[in-house]
Amino acid sequence: MMKRLFLAPTRAMIKHFTAIFIRYKGLLRCVIGLGFICFFLLILIDQAIGFYVRQGIYTDSKTIPYRPYGLVLGTSKYFAKNTPNLFYQHRLEAAQQLYRQGKVDYLLLSGDNRTLQYNEPRTMFRDLRKMGIPAEFLYLDYAGFRTLDSVIRAEQVFKAHSITIITQKFHCERALFIAKYHNIDAICFAAEYPSGYSFVRFREFFARLMAIWDLLIEKEPHFLGEPEPLPSPIAR
């Protein structure tokens, strides 16, 4: 008897949900189809941006052309629970490599400065000093809140008219896309990408979609301010 009492509502529920499915089958198909279209567009946009800027990305410091200014895009030094952020470490190592090989004269350290305790440019400055780069070749941009801000401010505020962007390859592609749209003369040196961080690359799909939206609405940096020209290139 208990078995019948259990089966009765179960069968009723199955019939109920079956009826709902039949009733809204067309709508469900539309939702699934729309989902596939959105997924396809994300992939298409991602690959199109990468293809468009591919010639401006270098992975070998020996073959990358000289540019007077290197733009290091900031990120946090640590993940949650004080886990070292290898994206940060590899960017600084790439910057050090370019500087020592004479591929850049000056490094512009651009990042977020949201609080007294969180200051990406200042942290990069301190660590690059420990890595042997003299302070007179390091300049800080405290208003690099987003990639768009960093790239545009490098050209408009710091008058770095010929730059090498330094970050991981996936980030290089989006930064160069922004630079090309704004007619900024830039190439990119791709720092090493740490293994085991597929979620970062997945997040980039949506970051690129947002980058296109920003360009369509002609979004400006959060803060520009007065010009602060970097020193002239070192005579060679």
C-alpha positions as CSV (number, residue, x, y, z in Angstrom):
1,M,0.0,0.0,0.0
2,M,2.9,2.4,0.8
3,K,4.4,1.6,-2.6
4,R,1.2,2.6,-4.3
5,L,1.0,5.8,-2.4
6,F,4.6,6.6,-3.5
7,L,4.1,5.7,-7.1
8,A,0.8,7.6,-7.5
9,P,2.3,11.1,-7.0
10,T,5.4,10.1,-9.0
11,R,3.4,9.2,-12.0
12,A,1.3,12.3,-11.7
13,M,4.4,14.4,-11.6
14,I,5.8,12.7,-14.7
15,K,2.6,13.4,-16.6
16,H,2.6,17.0,-15.4
17,F,6.2,17.7,-16.5
18,T,5.6,15.8,-19.8
19,A,2.6,18.0,-20.5
20,I,4.7,21.1,-19.8
21,F,7.5,19.9,-22.0
22,I,5.1,19.2,-24.9
23,R,3.4,22.6,-24.4
24,Y,6.7,24.6,-24.4
25,K,8.7,22.4,-26.7
26,G,9.0,25.1,-29.3
27,L,10.1,27.7,-26.8
28,L,12.7,25.2,-25.4
29,R,14.1,24.6,-28.9
30,C,14.4,28.4,-29.4
31,V,16.3,28.8,-26.1
32,I,18.7,26.0,-26.9
33,G,19.2,27.3,-30.4
34,L,19.9,30.8,-29.1
35,G,22.4,29.3,-26.7
36,F,24.3,27.6,-29.5
37,I,24.3,30.8,-31.5
38,C,25.7,32.8,-28.6
39,F,28.3,30.2,-28.0
40,F,29.3,30.2,-31.6
41,L,29.5,34.0,-31.6
42,L,31.8,34.0,-28.6
43,I,34.2,31.6,-30.3
44,L,34.0,33.5,-33.6
45,I,34.8,36.9,-31.9
46,D,37.6,35.3,-29.9
47,Q,39.3,33.7,-32.9
48,A,38.7,36.8,-35.1
49,I,40.5,39.1,-32.7
50,G,43.4,36.7,-32.3
51,F,43.7,36.4,-36.1
52,Y,43.5,40.2,-36.7
53,V,46.4,41.0,-34.4
54,R,48.5,37.9,-34.8
55,Q,51.4,39.6,-36.6
56,G,52.0,42.0,-33.7
57,I,52.7,39.3,-31.1
58,Y,56.2,38.0,-30.4
59,T,57.3,35.2,-28.2
60,D,61.0,35.4,-28.7
61,S,62.9,38.3,-27.2
62,K,65.7,38.0,-29.8
63,T,63.4,38.7,-32.7
64,I,61.1,41.3,-31.3
65,P,61.8,44.8,-32.7
66,Y,63.1,47.6,-30.4
67,R,60.6,50.0,-29.0
68,P,61.5,52.7,-26.6
69,Y,58.6,52.1,-24.2
70,G,57.4,48.8,-22.6
71,L,53.9,48.8,-21.1
72,V,53.5,46.2,-18.4
73,L,49.9,45.4,-17.8
74,G,49.2,44.9,-14.1
75,T,47.6,42.1,-12.2
76,S,47.5,41.1,-8.6
77,K,50.7,39.5,-7.1
78,Y,48.7,36.9,-5.2
79,F,45.5,34.9,-5.7
80,A,43.2,34.1,-2.8
81,K,44.9,32.8,0.4
82,N,48.2,34.4,-0.6
83,T,48.8,31.9,-3.4
84,P,51.5,33.4,-5.8
85,N,50.0,34.6,-9.1
86,L,52.3,33.2,-11.8
87,F,50.8,35.5,-14.4
88,Y,52.2,38.4,-12.4
89,Q,55.6,36.8,-12.0
90,H,56.0,35.9,-15.6
91,R,55.1,39.4,-16.8
92,L,57.8,40.9,-14.6
93,E,60.3,38.3,-15.9
94,A,59.4,39.2,-19.5
95,A,59.8,42.9,-18.7
96,Q,63.2,42.3,-17.1
97,Q,64.3,40.2,-20.1
98,L,63.3,42.9,-22.7
99,Y,65.0,45.6,-20.6
100,R,68.3,43.7,-20.2
101,Q,68.4,42.9,-23.9
102,G,67.9,46.5,-24.8
103,K,64.6,45.9,-26.5
104,V,63.0,48.7,-24.4
105,D,64.4,51.8,-22.7
106,Y,61.7,52.5,-20.2
107,L,59.0,50.4,-18.5
108,L,55.5,51.9,-17.8
109,L,53.9,49.9,-15.0
110,S,50.1,50.3,-15.4
111,G,47.6,48.9,-13.0
112,D,44.9,49.3,-10.5
113,N,45.3,51.5,-7.4
114,R,42.0,51.1,-5.8
115,T,43.1,51.2,-2.1
116,L,46.2,52.0,0.0
117,Q,46.6,48.3,0.5
118,Y,46.1,47.3,-3.2
119,N,48.5,49.0,-5.5
120,E,49.5,47.1,-8.6
121,P,52.0,49.7,-10.1
122,R,53.8,50.2,-6.8
123,T,54.1,46.4,-6.2
124,M,55.5,45.9,-9.7
125,F,57.9,48.8,-9.1
126,R,59.3,47.3,-5.9
127,D,59.7,43.8,-7.4
128,L,61.4,45.1,-10.6
129,R,63.8,47.1,-8.4
130,K,64.6,43.9,-6.6
131,M,65.2,42.3,-10.0
132,G,67.9,44.8,-10.8
133,I,66.1,47.4,-12.9
134,P,67.1,51.0,-11.9
135,A,64.3,53.3,-10.7
136,E,65.0,55.9,-13.3
137,F,63.8,53.6,-16.0
138,L,60.5,52.7,-14.3
139,Y,57.4,54.8,-14.5
140,L,54.0,54.2,-12.8
141,D,50.5,54.6,-14.1
142,Y,48.1,54.5,-11.2
143,A,45.0,54.7,-13.3
144,G,45.3,51.6,-15.4
145,F,42.0,50.3,-14.0
146,R,41.3,48.3,-17.2
147,T,43.2,47.2,-20.3
148,L,41.5,49.9,-22.3
149,D,42.6,52.6,-19.7
150,S,46.2,51.3,-19.7
151,V,46.6,51.2,-23.5
152,I,45.0,54.6,-24.2
153,R,46.7,56.4,-21.3
154,A,50.1,55.1,-22.4
155,E,49.7,57.0,-25.7
156,Q,47.6,60.0,-24.6
157,V,48.9,60.8,-21.1
158,F,52.5,59.4,-21.1
159,K,53.1,60.1,-24.9
160,A,54.5,56.7,-25.5
161,H,53.9,56.7,-29.2
162,S,55.8,53.4,-29.9
163,I,55.2,50.7,-27.3
164,T,55.7,47.1,-26.6
165,I,52.9,45.7,-24.4
166,I,54.0,43.0,-22.0
167,T,51.5,40.4,-20.8
168,Q,50.3,36.9,-21.6
169,K,49.3,36.0,-25.2
170,F,45.6,35.9,-24.6
171,H,45.8,39.4,-23.1
172,C,48.1,40.6,-25.8
173,E,45.5,39.9,-28.4
174,R,42.8,42.0,-26.6
175,A,45.3,44.8,-25.8
176,L,46.5,45.0,-29.4
177,F,43.0,45.0,-30.7
178,I,42.2,48.0,-28.6
179,A,45.5,49.7,-29.7
180,K,44.7,49.1,-33.4
181,Y,41.2,50.6,-33.0
182,H,42.7,53.7,-31.5
183,N,45.6,53.9,-34.1
184,I,48.2,53.4,-31.4
185,D,51.6,52.0,-32.6
186,A,52.0,48.9,-30.5
187,I,53.3,45.4,-30.6
188,C,53.2,42.8,-27.8
189,F,55.7,40.4,-26.1
190,A,53.9,37.4,-24.8
191,A,55.0,36.3,-21.3
192,E,54.8,32.7,-20.3
193,Y,51.3,31.3,-19.6
194,P,51.2,29.2,-16.4
195,S,49.8,25.8,-16.8
196,G,46.6,24.8,-15.1
197,Y,44.7,28.0,-15.4
198,S,42.1,27.3,-18.0
199,F,39.5,29.4,-16.2
200,V,41.5,32.5,-17.0
201,R,41.4,31.8,-20.7
202,F,37.6,31.0,-20.5
203,R,37.0,34.3,-18.9
204,E,38.8,36.0,-21.8
205,F,35.9,35.1,-24.1
206,F,33.6,37.5,-22.3
207,A,36.3,40.1,-21.8
208,R,36.7,40.3,-25.5
209,L,33.0,40.7,-26.0
210,M,33.1,43.6,-23.5
211,A,36.1,45.1,-25.3
212,I,34.1,45.3,-28.5
213,W,31.1,46.8,-26.7
214,D,33.4,49.5,-25.2
215,L,34.8,50.3,-28.6
216,L,31.3,50.5,-30.1
217,I,30.1,53.0,-27.5
218,E,33.4,54.8,-27.7
219,K,34.2,54.4,-24.0
220,E,37.0,56.5,-22.7
221,P,39.4,55.8,-19.8
222,H,38.1,56.4,-16.4
223,F,40.6,59.1,-15.8
224,L,43.0,60.9,-18.3
225,G,44.3,64.0,-16.5
226,E,47.3,66.2,-17.5
227,P,50.0,64.8,-19.9
228,E,53.0,63.3,-18.1
229,P,55.4,62.6,-21.1
230,L,58.0,59.8,-20.6
231,P,61.6,60.7,-21.3
232,S,62.8,60.7,-24.9
233,P,64.2,57.4,-26.3
234,I,67.8,56.7,-25.4
235,A,70.2,57.4,-28.3
236,R,71.6,54.2,-29.8
